[in-house]
Amino acid sequence: MKRNTKETDIVFGMNLDGKGVYSVKTNEPFMTHMLEQLSKHSGIDMVIAAKGDTQIDAHHLTEDLGITLGQVMAKALGDKKGIRRFGSAGVLDEALVRVVMDLSGRTYLDYNVKLSVKKIGTFDTELVEEFFNGFTRGGNVTLHIDQLKGRNTHHILEAVFKGFALALKEAIAITGKNLPSTKGTL
């Protein structure tokens, strides 16, 4: 999938049945690192080439990466027949983060992460919430992310992305042949 705007240029490929193999190239090193974590821990192969107007800041790039991830995932899942639908994970270093998702077709994000450090390198840490806002909109997903403990901002955000990866891996797992919904659609 391609997303090309006046602010970003993104090419995003995904194999849900992969092994966590990735090639991620962005002009924001911290997002590159987080997307590599996502691919590795979800087991989803990802090929991403993305550039944004980071001379302003990384906002547009980060948000559009989230939107594109959601759209590519939704397209790859198709009618969602056979998927588990729900996923959750708790991940820790000294940071403890809980991530719970529902591939419900309904867009909602509840993001409860409090960071004392506002920048990692040149990256504004508040933009991680924008990434997940974009993902929930692009993929029509309900997502809750809660920081339970943690002091080191880098560790907290890595726990967020690793927890997200594990919850996503669980939610997209094939567990049968039917659509996991009583209303007949997701």
Sequence and secondary structure as in RCSB ss.txt:
>XXXX:A:sequence
MKRNTKETDIVFGMNLDGKGVYSVKTNEPFMTHMLEQLSKHSGIDMVIAAKGDTQIDAHHLTEDLGITLGQVMAK
ALGDKKGIRRFGSAGVLDEALVRVVMDLSGRTYLDYNVKLSVKKIGTFDTELVEEFFNGFTRGGNVTLHIDQLKG
RNTHHILEAVFKGFALALKEAIAITGKNLPSTKGTL
>XXXX:A:secstr
 EEE SSEEEEEEEETTS S EEEEES HHHHHHHHHHHHHHT EEEEEEEE TTT SHHHHHHHHHHHHHHHHH
HHTT TTB  EEEEEEESS EEEEEEE  S  EEEEE   S  EETTEETTHHHHHHHHHHHHHT EEEEEEEE 
S HHHHHHHHHHHHHHHHHHHH B  SS S SSS  
